[in-house]
Amino acid sequence: MKKFVNKFIAFASVLGAVFILAGCTCPSKHPMHSGHRQEMQHHKAHKKQIQTTPQITETVVFYQTYEDADIDNVSAKMYTRSAKGGESKMGTIKFAETDDGLHMKIDLVDLRPGKTYTAHVYPCGACKDNTCCAMTPMAIDLPAIKIEKAGRLQQSYIVRGLTAAQLNNAKLILTRDGGYKAAWGTIK
């Protein structure tokens, strides 16, 4: 019985080695017909190399915050005080990123002729009201807005050094006459 067990173990070892070597992808230095011993030595050396050689992988990760993801167009619906009380719509100021810079497109009504309007941008956080907006405007110079006669003002400008993502969620305030808040909107 002892001989039978030893023969069975030897047969299982040879069969196991065949299965293991069949899965070996390393280049064989010893041809298969050179003998079982050489194959086993080669496999053991390969297995040892796999276990001792650290695998070096390079991972490239691209990330950006969700709030700034793919923002290249933002606009503000502008409002002013109504003569009847409350507020009335004035139009829009849109910003779009181009190869030349940030394109600012103005389409407004109800501006006072001959008055110069200055645009101020107040950065805000993610809250729903003005409590998370900065108390002082961003240090940027947007073009002054002026209309010569009553009607609709449609003008375009290129603003450099500013991105649409920087304006996202900010408050846009138009002032005139030394600081009077003439119009406002949220840039989204």
C-alpha positions in Angstrom: 0.0 0.0 0.0 2.9 2.3 0.8 4.3 1.9 -2.7 0.9 2.7 -4.2 0.6 5.9 -2.2 4.1 7.0 -3.2 3.3 6.3 -6.9 0.1 8.2 -6.6 1.8 11.2 -5.0 4.5 11.1 -7.7 1.8 11.0 -10.4 -0.1 13.9 -8.8 3.1 15.9 -8.5 3.9 15.4 -12.2 0.3 16.1 -13.2 0.3 19.3 -11.0 3.6 20.4 -12.5 2.2 20.0 -16.0 -0.8 22.2 -15.2 1.4 24.8 -13.5 3.8 24.9 -16.4 1.1 25.1 -18.9 0.1 28.5 -17.3 3.6 29.8 -17.2 4.0 32.8 -19.6 7.7 33.3 -19.0 10.1 32.4 -21.8 11.4 28.9 -21.3 15.1 28.5 -21.1 14.8 24.7 -20.9 12.8 22.8 -23.6 10.0 20.6 -22.3 11.8 17.4 -23.4 14.9 18.1 -21.2 13.3 16.5 -18.2 11.0 17.1 -15.4 13.6 18.3 -13.0 14.8 21.2 -15.2 11.2 22.3 -15.7 10.5 22.3 -12.0 13.7 24.3 -11.3 12.8 26.8 -14.0 9.2 27.1 -12.6 10.5 27.6 -9.0 12.9 30.3 -10.2 10.1 32.0 -12.1 7.8 31.8 -9.1 10.4 33.2 -6.8 11.0 36.1 -9.2 7.3 36.9 -9.2 7.1 36.8 -5.5 10.2 39.0 -4.9 9.9 41.5 -7.7 7.7 44.4 -6.7 5.1 45.3 -9.3 5.4 49.0 -10.3 2.2 50.5 -11.9 1.6 54.0 -12.9 -1.8 55.5 -12.4 -2.9 58.8 -13.9 -5.8 60.5 -12.1 -7.7 63.5 -13.5 -10.0 65.2 -11.1 -11.8 68.5 -10.6 -14.5 69.7 -8.2 -18.1 69.2 -9.2 -18.9 72.9 -8.8 -16.4 73.9 -11.4 -16.8 70.9 -13.8 -17.3 71.9 -17.4 -18.4 75.5 -16.7 -17.7 77.6 -19.8 -21.0 79.4 -20.1 -22.7 81.4 -17.3 -25.3 84.2 -17.3 -27.1 86.5 -15.0 -30.8 87.5 -15.3 -30.7 91.1 -14.3 -33.4 92.9 -12.3 -34.0 96.5 -11.2 -36.5 98.2 -8.9 -39.9 98.6 -10.5 -41.6 102.0 -10.5 -44.6 100.2 -9.0 -42.6 98.6 -6.2 -40.8 95.2 -6.3 -38.5 94.3 -9.1 -38.7 94.1 -12.9 -36.6 92.2 -15.4 -34.0 94.1 -17.3 -32.5 91.3 -19.5 -29.3 89.3 -19.3 -25.5 89.5 -19.1 -23.9 86.3 -20.4 -20.3 85.1 -20.1 -18.8 82.4 -22.4 -15.2 81.2 -22.6 -13.6 81.6 -26.0 -10.0 81.2 -27.4 -9.7 85.0 -27.1 -10.9 85.4 -23.6 -14.2 85.5 -21.7 -16.9 86.9 -24.0 -19.3 89.2 -22.1 -22.6 89.8 -23.9 -25.0 92.4 -22.6 -28.7 92.6 -23.5 -30.4 95.0 -21.2 -33.3 97.5 -21.1 -34.4 100.2 -18.6 -30.9 101.7 -18.3 -30.9 105.5 -17.8 -29.5 107.3 -20.9 -26.2 109.2 -20.3 -25.5 107.3 -17.0 -22.4 105.1 -16.6 -23.0 101.7 -14.9 -20.2 99.9 -13.2 -20.3 96.1 -12.9 -19.2 94.5 -9.6 -18.9 90.8 -8.9 -19.3 89.5 -5.4 -18.2 85.8 -5.0 -20.7 83.6 -3.1 -20.7 80.2 -1.6 -23.3 77.5 -2.2 -26.0 78.9 0.0 -29.4 80.0 -1.3 -29.3 83.6 -0.1 -26.8 86.4 0.1 -25.4 85.4 3.6 -22.5 83.6 2.1 -21.5 86.3 -0.4 -18.3 88.3 0.1 -18.8 91.9 1.4 -16.3 93.3 -1.0 -16.3 92.7 -4.8 -13.7 90.8 -6.7 -10.8 92.9 -7.8 -11.7 92.7 -11.5 -12.4 95.4 -14.0 -15.5 94.7 -16.1 -16.3 97.2 -18.8 -18.4 100.2 -17.9 -21.9 100.1 -19.4 -23.5 103.2 -20.9 -26.4 103.9 -23.2 -26.9 107.2 -25.1 -30.7 107.1 -25.6 -33.5 105.1 -24.0 -34.0 101.6 -25.4 -32.2 98.3 -25.5 -28.5 98.0 -25.0 -26.8 95.1 -26.8 -23.0 95.1 -26.6 -20.2 92.5 -26.4 -16.8 92.6 -24.8 -13.8 90.3 -24.3 -12.6 90.1 -20.8 -9.1 88.6 -20.2 -7.8 87.0 -17.1 -11.1 85.6 -15.9 -13.0 82.4 -16.4 -16.7 81.5 -16.3 -16.0 79.1 -13.4 -14.7 82.0 -11.3 -18.0 83.8 -11.9 -20.3 80.9 -11.2 -22.7 81.5 -8.3 -21.5 85.1 -7.8 -23.7 88.1 -7.5 -23.5 90.7 -10.3 -24.4 94.3 -9.2 -24.6 97.3 -11.5 -24.1 100.6 -9.7 -24.4 104.2 -10.9 -24.3 107.7 -9.4 -21.5 107.0 -7.0 -22.7 103.6 -5.7 -26.5 103.4 -6.2 -27.5 99.8 -6.7 -29.3 100.0 -10.0 -29.4 96.4 -11.1 -28.6 92.9 -9.7 -28.5 89.3 -10.7 -27.0 85.9 -9.8 -24.4 84.4 -12.3 -25.2 80.8 -13.0 
